[in-house]
Amino acid sequence: MSFPKKGKFFPKENGYNEEIGSETNGCFVEEIASALKRSLGDSRAGVKTVAAWTGANEKTVKNWFSGVYGPRGAHLIALARHSDEVLATFLAMAGRENLMVAIKLAAAEDAIAELLVAVRQLGGGDPGDPVE
């Protein structure tokens, strides 16, 4: 398969076997598009942000946002690295929601530790002293 020499449209056929996982692929594309919109909104700024995160062309990113195509490989990894919404969606689709709970729990523990340090500093005590 080759891309057309002229035009602004991607070819309808993508070179992959459409029969294998076509139902899952459609769901994947829609879910990632929805996660991107929840994370960044459906604006030009969101498209530019994702393009900067992934290094993908803005037209390609617009196709991700619209649910025409989905990110693959390194682009999906970059999206998951920068967007908790995309990461949570990916983990849910993989049946690994429990990993997202563990990630949120670790973040909450870190936030509590930072809050305790701030409270101790406000009290004028040593950050290592127990709070009364």
Secondary structure, 3 states (H helix, E strand, C coil): CCCCCCCCCCCCCCCCCCCCCHHHHHHHHHHHHHHHHHHHCCCHHHHHHHHHHHCCCHHHHHHHHHCCCCCCHHHHHHHHHHCHHHHHHHHHHCCCHHHHHHHHHHHHHHHHHHHHHHHHHHCCCCCCCCCC
